[in-house]
Amino acid sequence: MVARRDGLLAYPAHAARPELVGRYMGAWQAAFGAGTALGPAVRVALWSAWGGAAWLVFGAVALLATAAVAAGMRAGSAVRPGDASEDGAGAGGKAQTGADREP
């Protein structure tokens, strides 16, 4: 199950400075492509070598990857510099609520 996939796909573009969006998206796509291309071969090799014990390796890798993503995608970390300060105030210095934001 993939939860919040739409947010994950957009995260690199939101986290990057405007001049680096292309590089961030390219790096994200390269990592995804490498995992898609190499993952099956690595899984088959591990399964062939270790049999059912390979599931422990798969689970450990999944937990480490989840922890890395959670650490890297902290809440509010996708705010570009200059877009908002830590208190939620925008460039004008006034904190915005949902009602007074532009659509």
KAHU-V578991 format. One record per pair of residues at least 12 apart in sequence whose C-alpha atoms are under 10 Angstrom apart, sorted by the first residue. I is the first residue (numbers start at 0). J is the second residue. D is the distance in Angstrom with one decimal. If there is no record, write none. Layout:
I_J_D / I_J_D
//
This chain:
7_68_9.7 / 7_72_9.1 / 8_24_8.9 / 8_27_8.7 / 8_28_9.5 / 9_24_8.7 / 9_77_9.8 / 10_23_9.4 / 10_24_9.0 / 10_27_9.7 / 10_72_8.2 / 10_76_9.6 / 10_77_6.8 / 11_23_5.6 / 11_24_5.8 / 11_25_9.3 / 11_26_9.0 / 11_27_7.3 / 11_72_9.8 / 11_77_8.1 / 12_24_6.5 / 12_27_9.9 / 12_77_8.5 / 12_79_9.7 / 13_76_9.0 / 13_77_5.2 / 13_78_6.7 / 13_79_6.9 / 14_72_9.0 / 14_75_9.5 / 14_76_6.9 / 14_77_4.1 / 14_78_6.2 / 14_79_6.1 / 14_80_9.2 / 15_77_7.7 / 15_78_8.7 / 15_79_6.7 / 15_80_9.1 / 16_77_9.9 / 16_78_9.3 / 16_79_6.1 / 16_80_7.3 / 16_81_9.8 / 17_79_8.2 / 17_80_9.8 / 42_54_9.5 / 42_56_9.7 / 42_57_8.2 / 45_57_9.2 / 75_87_9.6 / 83_95_9.7
//
